[in-house]
Amino acid sequence: MLNSGLMHLTKKSDLFTKIEMPISLSERTLVVCPIPREYSTHRHISEFRGIYPLDYAYMSRGMKPDRELTLEDEENIIHELGSYLLTDFGEQKVCWICVHNVDHAKYQMSAIEDIISAMAEDKLHQEFDMAFPLMGWYEEDGVDAYDVELLIRHHFSDASNSIDIHTKY
């Protein structure tokens, strides 16, 4: 006779699904969007601005402006390379991850590692089902998608919820 507890076990790989749909259209509870530290109209952000306007407005207040800074501006910058910001203005939450300094710059692997590690430490993968971008999928990203996917699978291996890894973001 089988132990009924064994019937609920899943393979770690069953938690992760690679998806080609744009991440901004995900229905997961937590949607992750890469951002630069400085104000931007980057392709990811433009899509999110239309779908998550309140989240976008809150997030953009913490970006470094694209002009000379006043002392007050410096105090209001909340995005630092390797940090994340969680916004919650609707049924879905957006996790804005700061992975490069300026728009159209290559992602920084050390920042991606720091963010994924911090998210895992904060147990976001256990609290929410999530959609995570497979940074490195596009050549201009400047990082290796394989390395990013390994980080996601390693740090979120004890996830309680499904994690979609989006190749379009």
N, C-alpha and C positions, 0 to 999 in steps of 0.2 A: 504494500500500500504506500502510495506517495505521500510525502508530507505536503500539506496544502500550501505551506509557505514557499515551497520551491516553485510552484506554478506561477508565481508573480515575479520571478527573476527575469531580467532582460540582459542581453549582451550590451556591453558598453557602446558598441557600434550602433545598436538600435536607438540610442538616444540622439544620434547625430544624423541629419539628413542634408545632403547637398542639394541646393535648389538654384535654378537659373532665373527665377522670377526677380524683378527689381526689389531690393530690400524695403524700399519705401512703401511697397504694397503688401507687406507681410501682415498677417493677422495675429502674430504672436504678441504676448502681453508686453514684452520688452524688446524694443527694436534699437539696435546699435548703429550709430552714424558717426563715421570718422570726420573730424573737423581740424582745421589748422588753428594755431594760437591767435593769429591775426585775422581781422575781419575779412570775409570772403564771400564770393558768389559761386563757389566751387560746385561742380555738377551734383554732388550728393546733397549738398545743403539746399540748392534750388528746389529740388523735388520735395524735400522735407518741409521747406518753408510753406509750400502750398497745402500740404496734407496735415501738418502739425503747426499751425500758425502761432498759437500761444506758446508752445514749447520752443519754437524757433525764436520768438521775440525774447523770451527769458534767457535762452542760451546766448543770443547775440549780444546782450548787454554785458556779458562777461568776457567778450573777445577784445583783444588789443585793437584799438582803432587804427585805420590806415592813414594816420596823420601824426603830427608831433604831439606828445603826451603831456598833459598837465599832471600835477601831483595827485589830483583827485582821480584822473584817468588811471594812473598806476595802481591806486588803491582798489579800484573797481574791477581790475582784471582778475578773473577767477580761473581762467584756463591756463594751465601750465602743461608743458610737454609731458606726456605720461600720466595725465590725470583724466578723470571722467566726471561728468555732471549728469545726474538723473533728473529728468523733468516729468511731471505727472499732472497733465491738464486734461485728461480724457480717459477713455477706457484703456488706451495703451500708454505705456511709458516710453520715453526716448532716452537712451543713454548716449550722450555726446562724448566721444572719445577724442582727445587731443593727441594726434599722432604725427604732426609736422608743424613747423613754425609758420610758414607762409603758404598762401594759395599756390597750387600747381608745383609745389616742392615734393620731392620724394618722401615717402613715409619713412619713419625712423624705427627700425626693428626694436631698439632698446625701449622706445616709448610703447610700442605694441606689447612687448613682454611685461612692462611695468603695469600697464592697464589690465591685461588679462589676469595677471597675478593679483592685483588689487580687487578686481571684480570677484575672483574666486575666494579671496580672503574674506570679502564682505558677503559671500554666499549668495550672490545674485542669481547664480545658476540653479540654486536650490529653491529659491523663492519664486522665480518666474520661468516660464517657457520663453525662449528668446530667439531672435533672428540676429545673426552675427555676420558681418561682411568678411568675405575671404580676401582680405587685403593681400595684394601681390598677384592677383588674377590678371591684372592689366600690367603690361610691361612698364609703363610709365610710373607705376607705384614704387618701384625701386627696392622692393623686398620680394622674397620668395614665398609664393602661396603655400607651398608644401610645408615650409617652416611655420608659417602662421597657423595652418590647419593642425599641425602637430601640437602647437601651444594650446590651441582651443581644446583639442581632445584630451590633452594631458591635464590641464588645469580644471577642466569642467567634467572630468571623468566620473565624478561622484554626483552628477546632476540628478535632481529629482524630477526634472521636467525635460521636455524635448528641446533640442537646440538645432535650429536650421542654420546652415552655413551657406550664405548667398554668394554666388559668383557674379551677380549683377548688383552693383551698389552705386 
